[in-house]
Amino acid sequence: MATAKIRKTPGICNGAACIGRTQIPVWQLIALRAQGCSDANLLSDYPQLTRDDLKAVHTYYAQNTEEIDAAIAAEHSEG
């Protein structure tokens, strides 16, 4: 399952869905994509990520769109 790399851990990133070993929130990567950042740019900017990680992020987002969109909206309202 592609989303097996995605984890929610209480106390880490406020319990947001993250790429487990990196603690990078899914919402952050999806927000960057929405701003026009390509997968190639994400891989360059986050060298700890792999193409499989990004595939997991995209799959997780497709299956949990409301959750991730709400996290992005919450982050923007705080910032």
N, C-alpha and C positions, 0 to 999 in steps of 0.2 A: 504494500500500500504506500503510495507516494507521500501521504501526509504523516507517516510514522515518524518523520524527522521533526514534526511540529509538536511542541509540548507547552502545556500551561503549568507553571510551577508557582504556588503561592509564595509571595515575597520576592519574586524575581519579575521585574518589569510590570509590577502591579498585577501579576497573574495573567498578563496578556499572552496570547499565542505567540511563541517564539521558535526560531530554529534552535532546537535543544542545546547543542554544544556551543552556540555562539551568543545566546541571549539577545539576538537581534529580533525585535518584534515584527511579526508579519505585517501589521498595519503600516509600519515605517517603510518597508520595501514596496508595498502596494501604493502608498502615497507618493513615493518617488517615481514609480512607474507612471502614475497619473499626471505627474508634472513633466513627463517626457523622457525620463531616464530609461535607457535601454538595458536589457539584460547584460549586454557586454559592458556597459558603464558600471552597472551594479557589481559585476564580477571584478572589475578593475578597482572600484572604490572600496569594496569589501573582499579583500583577497582570501579571507577565511571561508567564503562561500563557494559552493560548487554549482554546476548546472543542475545537478539533481536537487540541491537545496532550493533553487529558484523554481524548479518544476513542482516541488512540494508546496512552496508558497502559493503558486498560481492555482494548484489543485485545491489547497485549503481555502483560498479566497473564493473560488467557484462554489465550494460547498458551504461556506460560512460568510457570505457577502454582507448580510446585515450586521453581524458581529464586528467585522473588520471596518465597514463603513462607519459604524457607531464609534469605534475606537479612534478613527481618523477625525471624525467630527469633534469628539471630546478633546483630543489633543489640540485641534485648531482653536477651540473655544477657550482653552487654558493659556495658549500661547499668545 
